[in-house]
Amino acid sequence: MKKMLIITNPYSGKKQGQSILNNIINVLDYIPYKIIVSDYKNHPYDIANNIDLDLFQGICVIGGDGTMHEVINGMLNRQDKKQIPLGLIPGGTGNSFMHDMECLNPIDAAKKIIQLKNQKIDLIKITTNKEIVFSFNVAGWGMPPDINILAEKMRWLGMQRYNIASLIEIMKLKKRNCQLIINDKTTLDDYSFVLCCNTIHTGKGMKIAPKAKLDDGLMDVIAVKKTNRLQLLKLFPKIFSGNHINHPIVKYHQVKSISIKPDINSDLIIDGEIIGETPCEMEIVSDTIEIFN
C-alpha cells in the first residue's frame, strides 16, 4: 500500500501545526505515511512540485488555505503533469475551504482523509503578469488586498487587525475605476472591490458567495460598486450571513470568465496571499484536481 504524504506547516494560523499533528497522529496510524515539515516560504510548493508522486496515494496538508494553495500550484506545475488526491487538515487562520467542507475539526478531517474517498473540484485559472496561478478559494481586487497589506503591518493587534484595517480602508474610500469584462460583456464603473469565488466562504466564516459550489463549473463574482462610507459599514456585517448579495450596490454573477482592467493597476489577493496584480484574466477550469472528502 502506498503511503500518504503529510505536509505540515508550523507557521500557519496560530502556529499550531505541530500540536495538530500530535492530536491526529493516532488517526493517521491506520494508514502508512511520510511526514515533511515545511520550513520556508513556498516549501510546500517545492515539495508538491518535485517529490516522486508514484510513492504516494495522496497528500494531506496540515495548514491553512495559503498552504493548500502552494501545494495545488506546485502539483499543477509539475513537468511530468502527475497528480494525486489532496486533503486539508484545518490549521490556518480563516480555514475558508474547510468551512465549505463543513469540517473544521482536525480529527474529523483526518478521519475523512483516511477513508480515501475523493471528488473532483473546479479551480480558478488566473493569468497575471504573464504567469498562471490557480485559486481553489477566492481571488480579489480592490479593498481586500489593501486590507490584507495594511493588516500585516499591524500584526501586534492580533486578529482584530483585519477589522481595524477594514475600517481604515472604508474611511479612505479610494477611487477605483475599473473595466470588467464578464462573459464577453464589458462594464465600466467605480468599484470598492471585486471578488471571484470558487467557495462560499472567505476570511473567518464570511459567506461572501452563498451560491458557490466547488464543482458546478462556474465562478461566483461579487462586484461591489463604490458608495458612501455609511453604506459600506452597513454592508460589512451582512457578509457573515450572505445577505449582502441583496443590497443594490452588490452585483452577483455566476460566470465562466472575467477580466479585471482598472485605470490604475494594483495587487491581487489569491487564497489569502498577495499574489500578482491587475490587469488579469480569470476563468473557471472544471474538475481540475481531486480532493479527499
Backbone as CSV, one residue per row, in Angstrom:
resi,resn,N_x,N_y,N_z,CA_x,CA_y,CA_z,C_x,C_y,C_z
1,MET,0.842,-1.204,0.000,0.000,0.000,0.000,0.875,1.252,0.000
2,LYS,0.563,2.196,-0.895,1.337,3.426,-0.964,1.105,4.282,0.283
3,LYS,2.074,5.140,0.573,1.986,5.995,1.754,1.148,7.252,1.476
4,MET,0.712,7.873,2.556,0.119,9.210,2.493,1.236,10.206,2.814
5,LEU,1.418,11.196,1.959,2.397,12.241,2.221,1.737,13.326,3.070
6,ILE,2.289,13.584,4.238,1.752,14.605,5.137,2.693,15.805,5.130
7,ILE,2.174,16.943,4.664,2.937,18.192,4.675,2.337,19.083,5.750
8,THR,3.103,19.388,6.778,2.598,20.232,7.849,3.336,21.562,7.864
9,ASN,2.564,22.636,7.989,3.130,23.979,8.013,3.058,24.524,9.441
10,PRO,4.178,24.572,10.157,4.160,25.038,11.550,3.919,26.536,11.691
11,TYR,3.909,27.266,10.575,3.757,28.719,10.623,2.336,29.189,10.307
12,SER,1.442,28.265,9.912,0.080,28.651,9.562,-0.705,29.098,10.786
13,GLY,-1.665,30.003,10.553,-2.596,30.397,11.597,-1.918,30.803,12.887
14,LYS,-2.272,30.090,13.959,-1.708,30.378,15.277,-0.469,29.531,15.554
15,LYS,0.154,29.065,14.475,1.388,28.274,14.565,1.200,27.016,15.417
16,GLN,0.082,26.302,15.146,-0.248,25.103,15.895,-0.086,23.832,15.071
17,GLY,0.660,23.937,13.971,0.806,22.790,13.074,1.296,21.541,13.770
18,GLN,2.309,21.678,14.636,2.868,20.506,15.312,1.880,19.919,16.312
19,SER,1.167,20.777,17.041,0.206,20.263,18.016,-0.973,19.591,17.328
20,ILE,-1.392,20.112,16.176,-2.461,19.465,15.404,-2.004,18.096,14.927
21,LEU,-0.764,18.022,14.441,-0.216,16.733,14.011,-0.207,15.743,15.164
22,ASN,0.202,16.190,16.338,0.222,15.308,17.514,-1.169,14.793,17.862
23,ASN,-2.181,15.646,17.668,-3.554,15.272,18.016,-4.171,14.273,17.042
24,ILE,-3.731,14.310,15.775,-4.361,13.444,14.770,-3.513,12.223,14.425
25,ILE,-2.321,12.118,15.011,-1.397,11.061,14.600,-1.975,9.669,14.836
26,ASN,-2.788,9.507,15.891,-3.405,8.200,16.153,-4.394,7.825,15.061
27,VAL,-5.062,8.824,14.497,-5.987,8.572,13.386,-5.202,8.161,12.140
28,LEU,-4.121,8.862,11.876,-3.330,8.590,10.680,-2.589,7.256,10.756
29,ASP,-2.447,6.713,11.964,-1.744,5.437,12.126,-2.440,4.283,11.412
30,TYR,-3.672,4.497,10.973,-4.393,3.440,10.256,-3.880,3.262,8.830
31,ILE,-3.091,4.205,8.346,-2.501,4.091,7.011,-1.013,4.423,7.099
32,PRO,-0.192,3.879,6.190,1.232,4.259,6.184,1.389,5.712,5.728
33,TYR,2.364,6.434,6.278,2.519,7.828,5.918,3.975,8.262,6.042
34,LYS,4.260,9.399,5.398,5.559,10.055,5.492,5.296,11.516,5.811
35,ILE,5.986,12.061,6.811,5.780,13.445,7.244,6.928,14.335,6.757
36,ILE,6.581,15.470,6.155,7.559,16.500,5.822,7.092,17.803,6.448
37,VAL,7.946,18.438,7.222,7.618,19.712,7.873,8.129,20.854,7.001
38,SER,7.237,21.757,6.643,7.613,22.931,5.850,8.468,23.861,6.700
39,ASP,9.598,24.315,6.155,10.465,25.191,6.963,10.866,26.475,6.259
40,TYR,10.228,26.791,5.117,10.454,28.101,4.498,9.285,28.419,3.572
41,LYS,9.131,29.684,3.244,8.045,30.117,2.372,8.156,29.417,1.026
42,ASN,7.044,28.924,0.538,6.941,28.197,-0.730,7.527,26.792,-0.664
43,HIS,7.922,26.325,0.526,8.405,24.955,0.651,7.321,23.942,0.254
44,PRO,6.043,24.134,0.678,5.006,23.194,0.234,4.886,23.130,-1.283
45,TYR,5.063,24.271,-1.954,5.062,24.292,-3.418,6.187,23.413,-3.950
46,ASP,7.381,23.603,-3.419,8.544,22.844,-3.892,8.375,21.349,-3.666
47,ILE,7.811,20.976,-2.529,7.592,19.554,-2.240,6.651,18.948,-3.274
48,ALA,5.492,19.577,-3.463,4.492,19.050,-4.391,4.987,19.072,-5.833
49,ASN,5.902,19.987,-6.120,6.405,20.146,-7.476,7.498,19.134,-7.833
50,ASN,8.213,18.644,-6.813,9.401,17.845,-7.096,9.385,16.410,-6.570
51,ILE,8.588,16.111,-5.569,8.638,14.793,-4.957,8.095,13.727,-5.909
52,ASP,8.537,12.486,-5.741,8.077,11.370,-6.579,6.674,10.965,-6.143
53,LEU,5.664,11.400,-6.898,4.284,11.142,-6.517,3.896,9.676,-6.664
54,ASP,4.676,8.901,-7.403,4.364,7.472,-7.563,4.473,6.713,-6.237
55,LEU,5.133,7.315,-5.253,5.310,6.658,-3.954,4.114,6.866,-3.027
56,PHE,3.158,7.759,-3.434,2.108,8.166,-2.510,0.719,8.025,-3.124
57,GLN,-0.248,7.791,-2.250,-1.642,7.690,-2.689,-2.386,9.020,-2.535
58,GLY,-1.763,9.960,-1.851,-2.373,11.267,-1.673,-1.491,12.168,-0.831
59,ILE,-1.873,13.431,-0.771,-1.159,14.411,0.057,-2.131,14.977,1.079
60,CYS,-1.741,14.933,2.328,-2.521,15.504,3.426,-1.808,16.765,3.897
61,VAL,-2.475,17.914,3.777,-1.888,19.203,4.138,-2.405,19.626,5.507
62,ILE,-1.495,19.889,6.440,-1.876,20.455,7.737,-1.476,21.921,7.714
63,GLY,-2.472,22.794,7.605,-2.188,24.221,7.490,-3.437,24.971,7.092
64,GLY,-3.233,26.138,6.515,-4.357,26.967,6.110,-4.533,26.988,4.608
65,ASP,-5.405,27.894,4.150,-5.687,27.991,2.721,-4.435,28.353,1.925
66,GLY,-3.541,29.155,2.523,-2.312,29.528,1.828,-1.403,28.344,1.572
67,THR,-1.326,27.433,2.562,-0.501,26.226,2.391,-1.092,25.331,1.315
68,MET,-2.416,25.160,1.350,-3.098,24.355,0.337,-2.886,24.951,-1.052
69,HIS,-2.934,26.277,-1.140,-2.696,26.967,-2.410,-1.314,26.614,-2.972
70,GLU,-0.308,26.632,-2.108,1.051,26.314,-2.553,1.140,24.878,-3.068
71,VAL,0.521,23.949,-2.361,0.585,22.537,-2.769,-0.135,22.334,-4.099
72,ILE,-1.303,22.940,-4.249,-2.051,22.807,-5.507,-1.239,23.338,-6.675
73,ASN,-0.673,24.532,-6.536,0.076,25.126,-7.640,1.381,24.385,-7.900
74,GLY,2.012,23.881,-6.846,3.211,23.073,-7.037,2.921,21.821,-7.830
75,MET,1.808,21.154,-7.508,1.460,19.925,-8.222,1.057,20.200,-9.672
76,LEU,0.287,21.269,-9.895,-0.190,21.551,-11.245,0.906,22.080,-12.159
77,ASN,2.020,22.507,-11.583,3.141,22.984,-12.399,4.250,21.947,-12.564
78,ARG,3.980,20.711,-12.200,4.971,19.645,-12.375,5.258,19.410,-13.858
79,GLN,6.505,19.120,-14.157,6.864,18.831,-15.543,6.239,17.537,-16.035
80,ASP,6.067,16.555,-15.114,5.508,15.272,-15.539,3.980,15.250,-15.546
81,LYS,3.346,16.366,-15.093,1.891,16.529,-15.092,1.160,15.524,-14.194
82,LYS,1.872,14.822,-13.330,1.230,13.835,-12.458,0.449,14.535,-11.351
83,GLN,-0.643,13.878,-10.940,-1.469,14.389,-9.856,-1.906,13.244,-8.949
84,ILE,-2.122,13.558,-7.681,-2.733,12.635,-6.738,-3.728,13.436,-5.893
85,PRO,-4.688,12.762,-5.234,-5.690,13.495,-4.442,-5.063,14.263,-3.277
86,LEU,-5.735,15.357,-2.890,-5.272,16.214,-1.809,-6.322,16.284,-0.699
87,GLY,-5.829,16.397,0.536,-6.714,16.605,1.673,-6.167,17.705,2.550
88,LEU,-7.057,18.402,3.253,-6.642,19.518,4.100,-7.106,19.304,5.538
89,ILE,-6.154,19.392,6.467,-6.455,19.410,7.896,-6.412,20.869,8.339
90,PRO,-7.533,21.449,8.815,-7.564,22.890,9.097,-6.593,23.302,10.192
91,GLY,-5.669,24.206,9.821,-4.693,24.713,10.775,-4.346,26.157,10.502
92,GLY,-5.223,26.834,9.744,-4.956,28.217,9.378,-5.734,29.202,10.216
93,THR,-5.773,30.430,9.741,-6.483,31.492,10.456,-7.971,31.478,10.120
94,GLY,-8.300,31.475,8.828,-9.699,31.522,8.417,-10.297,30.175,8.073
95,ASN,-9.478,29.294,7.469,-9.931,27.949,7.068,-11.200,28.020,6.206
96,SER,-11.178,28.910,5.208,-12.355,29.132,4.374,-12.808,27.863,3.655
97,PHE,-11.848,27.149,3.079,-12.182,25.946,2.319,-12.862,24.910,3.205
98,MET,-12.359,24.732,4.425,-12.924,23.723,5.316,-14.271,24.166,5.889
99,HIS,-14.559,25.472,5.880,-15.919,25.918,6.182,-16.882,25.373,5.130
100,ASP,-16.476,25.426,3.862,-17.316,24.878,2.797,-17.482,23.367,2.936
101,MET,-16.429,22.696,3.390,-16.481,21.241,3.557,-17.199,20.850,4.851
102,GLU,-17.573,21.864,5.652,-18.265,21.653,6.935,-17.467,20.707,7.834
103,CYS,-16.167,20.987,7.906,-15.277,20.112,8.682,-14.128,20.949,9.243
104,LEU,-14.373,21.596,10.371,-13.369,22.464,10.978,-12.582,21.782,12.089
105,ASN,-12.972,20.572,12.446,-12.268,19.826,13.486,-11.157,18.993,12.849
106,PRO,-9.894,19.189,13.235,-8.782,18.458,12.603,-8.929,16.938,12.686
107,ILE,-9.424,16.419,13.796,-9.579,14.973,13.935,-10.632,14.444,12.952
108,ASP,-11.747,15.160,12.825,-12.779,14.755,11.864,-12.241,14.814,10.430
109,ALA,-11.445,15.841,10.145,-10.860,15.962,8.801,-9.922,14.793,8.511
110,ALA,-9.131,14.395,9.507,-8.208,13.264,9.334,-8.982,11.968,9.101
111,LYS,-10.080,11.784,9.820,-10.897,10.573,9.649,-11.467,10.483,8.241
112,LYS,-11.845,11.634,7.678,-12.346,11.638,6.300,-11.252,11.271,5.314
113,ILE,-10.062,11.799,5.536,-8.961,11.574,4.598,-8.577,10.097,4.543
114,ILE,-8.515,9.426,5.682,-8.066,8.027,5.674,-9.100,7.094,5.050
115,GLN,-10.319,7.576,4.808,-11.303,6.767,4.092,-10.996,6.703,2.592
116,LEU,-10.139,7.634,2.144,-9.640,7.665,0.763,-10.746,7.834,-0.282
117,LYS,-11.857,8.462,0.121,-12.899,8.803,-0.840,-12.601,10.200,-1.378
118,ASN,-12.796,10.384,-2.678,-12.450,11.685,-3.237,-13.469,12.189,-4.245
119,GLN,-13.355,13.453,-4.548,-14.202,14.092,-5.544,-13.368,15.098,-6.325
120,LYS,-13.798,15.381,-7.547,-13.129,16.385,-8.351,-13.742,17.758,-8.078
121,ILE,-12.895,18.789,-8.076,-13.381,20.157,-7.885,-12.812,21.072,-8.963
122,ASP,-13.476,22.211,-9.125,-13.024,23.227,-10.075,-11.932,24.075,-9.445
123,LEU,-11.200,24.775,-10.293,-10.254,25.789,-9.858,-10.431,27.030,-10.729
124,ILE,-9.986,28.171,-10.201,-9.963,29.396,-10.998,-8.555,29.574,-11.545
125,LYS,-8.451,29.645,-12.853,-7.170,29.847,-13.520,-6.984,31.342,-13.757
126,ILE,-5.922,31.902,-13.182,-5.690,33.344,-13.215,-4.427,33.652,-13.998
127,THR,-4.546,34.478,-15.010,-3.385,34.931,-15.772,-3.051,36.346,-15.322
128,THR,-1.879,36.500,-14.692,-1.438,37.788,-14.163,0.072,37.897,-14.330
129,ASN,0.533,39.055,-14.780,1.972,39.249,-15.012,2.564,38.173,-15.925
130,LYS,1.773,37.748,-16.911,2.178,36.718,-17.873,2.452,35.369,-17.196
131,GLU,1.945,35.195,-15.981,2.060,33.930,-15.265,0.670,33.380,-15.001
132,ILE,0.599,32.071,-14.771,-0.670,31.426,-14.470,-0.656,30.950,-13.027
133,VAL,-1.678,31.341,-12.279,-1.840,30.945,-10.885,-3.220,30.323,-10.738
134,PHE,-3.310,29.253,-9.966,-4.592,28.598,-9.735,-5.101,28.917,-8.335
135,SER,-6.384,29.257,-8.246,-7.033,29.530,-6.968,-8.101,28.486,-6.708
136,PHE,-8.122,27.923,-5.508,-9.171,26.977,-5.148,-10.225,27.630,-4.261
137,ASN,-9.948,28.842,-3.794,-10.797,29.515,-2.828,-11.350,30.825,-3.417
138,VAL,-10.564,31.893,-3.374,-11.067,33.195,-3.820,-9.916,34.079,-4.286
139,ALA,-10.202,34.866,-5.311,-9.243,35.855,-5.805,-9.929,37.210,-5.804
140,GLY,-9.231,38.243,-5.306,-9.887,39.529,-5.175,-9.021,40.708,-5.552
141,TRP,-9.713,41.794,-5.919,-9.062,43.064,-6.271,-9.787,44.191,-5.555
142,GLY,-9.070,45.284,-5.261,-9.677,46.446,-4.628,-9.384,46.473,-3.142
143,MET,-10.416,46.599,-2.335,-10.234,46.711,-0.897,-9.611,45.481,-0.239
144,PRO,-9.971,44.230,-0.622,-9.418,43.061,0.078,-7.892,42.991,0.117
145,PRO,-7.178,43.149,-1.000,-5.713,43.143,-0.890,-5.168,44.333,-0.107
146,ASP,-5.818,45.496,-0.244,-5.377,46.660,0.527,-5.528,46.415,2.025
147,ILE,-6.637,45.790,2.413,-6.869,45.456,3.822,-5.827,44.471,4.318
148,ASN,-5.529,43.458,3.511,-4.549,42.448,3.907,-3.164,43.053,4.096
149,ILE,-2.753,43.908,3.166,-1.429,44.540,3.247,-1.331,45.416,4.502
150,LEU,-2.392,46.190,4.770,-2.392,47.049,5.950,-2.415,46.218,7.229
151,ALA,-3.197,45.139,7.248,-3.300,44.300,8.445,-1.966,43.651,8.791
152,GLU,-1.186,43.292,7.758,0.119,42.671,8.018,1.075,43.632,8.720
153,LYS,0.836,44.930,8.555,1.668,45.927,9.237,1.227,46.147,10.682
154,MET,0.082,45.525,11.050,-0.451,45.709,12.400,-0.621,44.372,13.124
155,ARG,0.305,43.449,12.872,0.178,42.112,13.458,0.141,42.146,14.981
156,TRP,0.699,43.189,15.577,0.713,43.309,17.028,-0.698,43.448,17.607
157,LEU,-1.690,43.732,16.750,-3.075,43.859,17.205,-3.804,42.509,17.231
158,GLY,-3.111,41.441,16.801,-3.758,40.133,16.775,-4.807,40.066,15.678
159,MET,-5.854,39.205,15.888,-6.869,39.018,14.855,-7.706,40.267,14.620
160,GLN,-7.747,41.186,15.575,-8.511,42.414,15.392,-7.930,43.306,14.303
161,ARG,-6.699,42.997,13.884,-6.056,43.859,12.893,-6.840,43.888,11.579
162,TYR,-7.525,42.781,11.236,-8.283,42.747,9.984,-9.515,43.652,10.057
163,ASN,-10.202,43.642,11.200,-11.362,44.513,11.359,-10.944,45.982,11.354
164,ILE,-9.830,46.270,12.045,-9.352,47.654,12.100,-8.878,48.115,10.721
165,ALA,-8.155,47.241,10.021,-7.694,47.582,8.665,-8.881,47.803,7.733
166,SER,-9.942,47.005,7.899,-11.147,47.162,7.074,-11.777,48.534,7.298
167,LEU,-11.876,48.943,8.557,-12.461,50.252,8.867,-11.629,51.386,8.277
168,ILE,-10.302,51.236,8.358,-9.419,52.277,7.812,-9.596,52.394,6.300
169,GLU,-9.670,51.249,5.605,-9.819,51.282,4.146,-11.186,51.813,3.735
170,ILE,-12.227,51.503,4.547,-13.546,52.066,4.262,-13.511,53.585,4.390
171,MET,-12.810,54.072,5.409,-12.715,55.518,5.611,-11.949,56.199,4.475
172,LYS,-10.968,55.500,3.904,-10.191,56.078,2.795,-11.069,56.279,1.565
173,LEU,-11.947,55.306,1.311,-12.890,55.354,0.182,-12.185,55.733,-1.127
174,LYS,-11.195,54.929,-1.490,-10.407,55.198,-2.685,-11.256,55.140,-3.959
175,LYS,-10.832,55.885,-4.946,-11.456,55.822,-6.264,-10.818,54.679,-7.035
176,ARG,-11.644,53.774,-7.575,-11.132,52.607,-8.292,-11.945,52.389,-9.573
177,ASN,-11.696,53.192,-10.569,-12.362,52.972,-11.852,-11.817,51.701,-12.487
178,CYS,-12.716,50.872,-12.969,-12.282,49.567,-13.481,-13.210,49.091,-14.589
179,GLN,-12.591,48.475,-15.575,-13.327,47.827,-16.656,-13.419,46.330,-16.344
180,LEU,-14.647,45.831,-16.268,-14.864,44.402,-16.080,-15.419,43.809,-17.365
181,ILE,-14.814,42.724,-17.796,-15.327,42.000,-18.964,-15.799,40.645,-18.456
182,ILE,-17.110,40.478,-18.370,-17.706,39.258,-17.829,-18.442,38.539,-18.944
183,ASN,-17.981,37.321,-19.248,-18.571,36.559,-20.355,-18.710,37.420,-21.609
184,ASP,-17.630,38.158,-21.917,-17.521,38.987,-23.117,-18.376,40.261,-23.079
185,LYS,-19.028,40.569,-21.948,-19.782,41.812,-21.804,-18.972,42.784,-20.954
186,THR,-18.745,44.014,-21.453,-17.886,44.986,-20.784,-18.704,46.022,-20.015
187,THR,-18.291,46.265,-18.758,-18.870,47.343,-17.963,-17.736,48.183,-17.386
188,LEU,-17.990,49.474,-17.217,-17.004,50.381,-16.641,-17.661,51.123,-15.496
189,ASP,-17.041,51.047,-14.309,-17.629,51.690,-13.138,-16.546,51.924,-12.092
190,ASP,-16.942,52.578,-10.999,-16.059,52.795,-9.858,-16.439,51.760,-8.802
191,TYR,-15.523,50.828,-8.511,-15.823,49.703,-7.634,-15.042,49.804,-6.319
192,SER,-15.668,49.339,-5.240,-14.947,49.173,-3.981,-14.089,47.916,-4.031
193,PHE,-14.684,46.831,-4.555,-13.898,45.604,-4.714,-14.631,44.634,-5.623
194,VAL,-13.845,43.673,-6.132,-14.366,42.570,-6.931,-13.751,41.286,-6.385
195,LEU,-14.597,40.315,-6.072,-14.128,39.015,-5.599,-14.626,37.925,-6.538
196,CYS,-13.722,37.025,-6.898,-14.052,35.892,-7.766,-13.886,34.617,-6.948
197,CYS,-14.983,33.904,-6.740,-15.004,32.850,-5.725,-15.288,31.460,-6.301
198,ASN,-14.588,30.495,-5.752,-14.878,29.087,-6.009,-15.567,28.468,-4.797
199,THR,-15.413,29.106,-3.631,-16.020,28.634,-2.396,-17.026,29.658,-1.874
200,ILE,-17.896,29.199,-0.998,-18.858,30.092,-0.355,-18.148,31.072,0.565
201,HIS,-17.195,30.543,1.340,-16.607,31.302,2.442,-15.283,31.966,2.082
202,THR,-15.022,33.057,2.779,-13.698,33.663,2.798,-13.494,34.244,4.191
203,GLY,-12.240,34.544,4.524,-11.967,35.069,5.863,-12.404,34.090,6.937
204,LYS,-12.821,34.595,8.075,-13.257,33.749,9.178,-14.776,33.572,9.138
205,GLY,-15.232,32.719,8.224,-16.643,32.375,8.169,-17.531,33.351,7.429
206,MET,-16.955,34.249,6.617,-17.771,35.165,5.829,-18.378,34.423,4.635
207,LYS,-19.693,34.482,4.473,-20.370,33.832,3.351,-20.420,34.801,2.173
208,ILE,-19.260,35.042,1.602,-19.143,36.060,0.565,-19.853,35.649,-0.725
209,ALA,-19.894,34.342,-1.022,-20.523,33.853,-2.256,-21.472,32.706,-1.904
210,PRO,-22.649,33.010,-1.348,-23.527,31.968,-0.810,-24.061,30.971,-1.825
211,LYS,-23.962,31.273,-3.115,-24.449,30.348,-4.142,-23.340,29.470,-4.718
212,ALA,-22.116,29.650,-4.260,-20.964,28.968,-4.862,-20.979,27.469,-4.570
213,LYS,-20.482,26.700,-5.539,-20.273,25.263,-5.388,-18.899,24.924,-5.946
214,LEU,-18.263,23.931,-5.339,-16.902,23.576,-5.733,-16.832,22.872,-7.088
215,ASP,-17.958,22.375,-7.566,-17.908,21.536,-8.769,-19.010,21.859,-9.771
216,ASP,-19.443,23.139,-9.825,-20.539,23.494,-10.735,-20.075,24.086,-12.053
217,GLY,-18.751,24.183,-12.249,-18.235,24.722,-13.497,-18.407,26.222,-13.646
218,LEU,-18.659,26.914,-12.529,-18.844,28.361,-12.547,-18.062,29.000,-11.413
219,MET,-17.623,30.249,-11.620,-17.089,31.034,-10.507,-18.104,32.116,-10.176
220,ASP,-18.218,32.402,-8.885,-19.172,33.394,-8.416,-18.445,34.719,-8.232
221,VAL,-18.879,35.738,-8.953,-18.236,37.045,-8.932,-19.108,38.026,-8.150
222,ILE,-18.523,38.649,-7.144,-19.202,39.674,-6.354,-18.526,41.001,-6.644
223,ALA,-19.227,41.874,-7.329,-18.698,43.194,-7.679,-19.470,44.234,-6.880
224,VAL,-18.780,44.956,-6.014,-19.406,45.957,-5.144,-19.042,47.350,-5.645
225,LYS,-20.045,48.076,-6.079,-19.815,49.418,-6.594,-19.489,50.385,-5.451
226,LYS,-18.729,51.414,-5.795,-18.369,52.407,-4.789,-19.624,53.113,-4.282
227,THR,-19.671,53.316,-2.975,-20.782,54.026,-2.348,-20.226,54.855,-1.203
228,ASN,-21.080,55.421,-0.386,-20.581,56.214,0.731,-20.129,55.319,1.879
229,ARG,-19.410,55.895,2.806,-18.822,55.137,3.901,-19.886,54.441,4.757
230,LEU,-20.983,55.121,5.007,-22.038,54.556,5.855,-22.627,53.297,5.230
231,GLN,-22.856,53.327,3.923,-23.402,52.157,3.236,-22.445,50.968,3.315
232,LEU,-21.142,51.237,3.156,-20.154,50.153,3.249,-20.097,49.581,4.664
233,LEU,-20.187,50.445,5.665,-20.168,49.981,7.053,-21.400,49.128,7.353
234,LYS,-22.540,49.480,6.795,-23.757,48.694,6.984,-23.687,47.354,6.240
235,LEU,-22.994,47.376,5.110,-22.899,46.159,4.290,-22.004,45.104,4.935
236,PHE,-20.932,45.546,5.588,-19.902,44.625,6.091,-20.460,43.488,6.955
237,PRO,-21.279,43.732,7.998,-21.743,42.620,8.833,-22.661,41.641,8.111
238,LYS,-23.301,42.081,7.022,-24.198,41.195,6.281,-23.449,40.097,5.536
239,ILE,-22.134,40.280,5.355,-21.332,39.288,4.640,-21.291,37.968,5.405
240,PHE,-21.402,38.011,6.725,-21.328,36.788,7.521,-22.556,35.898,7.344
241,SER,-23.674,36.476,6.917,-24.888,35.686,6.689,-25.154,35.444,5.211
242,GLY,-24.455,36.170,4.339,-24.701,36.069,2.907,-25.781,37.015,2.415
243,ASN,-26.383,37.792,3.324,-27.467,38.698,2.938,-26.985,39.925,2.175
244,HIS,-25.684,40.121,2.107,-25.156,41.280,1.385,-25.499,41.242,-0.099
245,ILE,-25.754,40.048,-0.639,-25.982,39.946,-2.091,-27.315,40.566,-2.505
246,ASN,-28.167,40.888,-1.531,-29.451,41.529,-1.837,-29.352,43.048,-1.849
247,HIS,-28.179,43.578,-1.502,-28.001,45.033,-1.459,-27.861,45.581,-2.884
248,PRO,-28.450,46.718,-3.184,-28.416,47.255,-4.557,-27.021,47.569,-5.092
249,ILE,-26.020,47.801,-4.219,-24.679,48.108,-4.735,-23.888,46.844,-5.058
250,VAL,-24.449,45.677,-4.721,-23.753,44.410,-4.950,-24.295,43.741,-6.214
251,LYS,-23.404,43.430,-7.129,-23.758,42.688,-8.336,-23.169,41.281,-8.226
252,TYR,-24.022,40.291,-8.351,-23.623,38.889,-8.166,-23.761,38.170,-9.500
253,HIS,-22.650,37.603,-9.970,-22.639,36.907,-11.257,-22.098,35.492,-11.071
254,GLN,-22.622,34.553,-11.811,-22.045,33.201,-11.894,-21.594,33.017,-13.338
255,VAL,-20.275,32.916,-13.527,-19.708,33.064,-14.864,-18.605,32.040,-15.127
256,LYS,-18.215,31.979,-16.382,-17.087,31.137,-16.803,-15.778,31.915,-16.808
257,SER,-15.859,33.234,-17.071,-14.620,34.003,-17.185,-14.863,35.470,-16.853
258,ILE,-13.773,36.148,-16.505,-13.821,37.581,-16.209,-12.436,38.175,-16.431
259,SER,-12.399,39.421,-16.913,-11.158,40.194,-16.998,-11.325,41.430,-16.130
260,ILE,-10.284,41.759,-15.367,-10.298,42.927,-14.486,-9.207,43.879,-14.957
261,LYS,-9.630,45.071,-15.421,-8.694,46.027,-16.008,-8.949,47.422,-15.440
262,PRO,-8.380,47.726,-14.265,-8.577,49.049,-13.668,-7.722,50.119,-14.350
263,ASP,-8.106,51.382,-14.120,-7.321,52.501,-14.648,-5.908,52.491,-14.062
264,ILE,-5.803,52.176,-12.768,-4.516,52.105,-12.084,-4.328,50.678,-11.578
265,ASN,-3.304,49.995,-12.064,-3.104,48.600,-11.688,-2.673,48.480,-10.224
266,SER,-3.106,47.406,-9.605,-2.797,47.191,-8.193,-2.777,45.706,-7.889
267,ASP,-2.509,45.371,-6.619,-2.314,43.984,-6.207,-3.597,43.166,-6.253
268,LEU,-3.411,41.850,-6.373,-4.479,40.865,-6.206,-4.241,40.108,-4.910
269,ILE,-5.308,39.613,-4.314,-5.187,38.677,-3.211,-5.776,37.348,-3.676
270,ILE,-4.982,36.284,-3.585,-5.386,34.975,-4.086,-5.232,33.958,-2.958
271,ASP,-6.331,33.357,-2.549,-6.330,32.368,-1.464,-5.637,32.913,-0.212
272,GLY,-5.900,34.186,0.078,-5.395,34.796,1.304,-4.000,35.373,1.226
273,GLU,-3.350,35.292,0.061,-1.988,35.803,-0.093,-1.935,36.855,-1.193
274,ILE,-1.057,37.842,-1.038,-0.862,38.863,-2.070,-0.023,38.247,-3.183
275,ILE,-0.678,38.000,-4.324,-0.031,37.338,-5.457,-0.488,38.015,-6.744
276,GLY,0.447,38.491,-7.550,0.106,39.058,-8.847,-0.564,40.416,-8.743
277,GLU,-0.951,40.937,-9.903,-1.608,42.242,-9.963,-2.438,42.344,-11.224
278,THR,-3.231,43.396,-11.279,-4.013,43.658,-12.484,-3.115,44.306,-13.547
279,PRO,-3.531,44.233,-14.828,-4.736,43.578,-15.335,-4.605,42.060,-15.253
280,CYS,-5.750,41.402,-15.156,-5.711,39.943,-15.057,-6.937,39.351,-15.734
281,GLU,-6.794,38.096,-16.085,-7.905,37.332,-16.662,-8.114,36.088,-15.810
282,MET,-9.370,35.773,-15.546,-9.692,34.594,-14.752,-10.722,33.753,-15.494
283,GLU,-10.547,32.447,-15.397,-11.524,31.532,-15.979,-11.645,30.298,-15.101
284,ILE,-12.833,29.725,-15.060,-13.047,28.517,-14.277,-12.572,27.321,-15.093
285,VAL,-11.896,26.403,-14.430,-11.436,25.169,-15.080,-12.068,24.011,-14.306
286,SER,-12.951,23.291,-14.987,-13.750,22.271,-14.308,-12.948,21.006,-13.996
287,ASP,-13.295,20.364,-12.865,-12.760,19.041,-12.500,-11.248,19.001,-12.612
288,THR,-10.565,19.975,-12.023,-9.113,20.107,-12.215,-8.307,19.191,-11.302
289,ILE,-8.711,19.098,-10.037,-7.977,18.260,-9.078,-8.961,17.410,-8.292
290,GLU,-8.413,16.406,-7.602,-9.218,15.561,-6.712,-8.894,15.888,-5.266
291,ILE,-9.927,15.953,-4.435,-9.724,16.168,-3.006,-10.396,15.048,-2.232
292,PHE,-9.818,14.710,-1.063,-10.472,13.749,-0.189,-11.668,14.426,0.477
293,ASN,-12.792,13.728,0.516,-13.980,14.310,1.110,-14.638,13.368,2.115
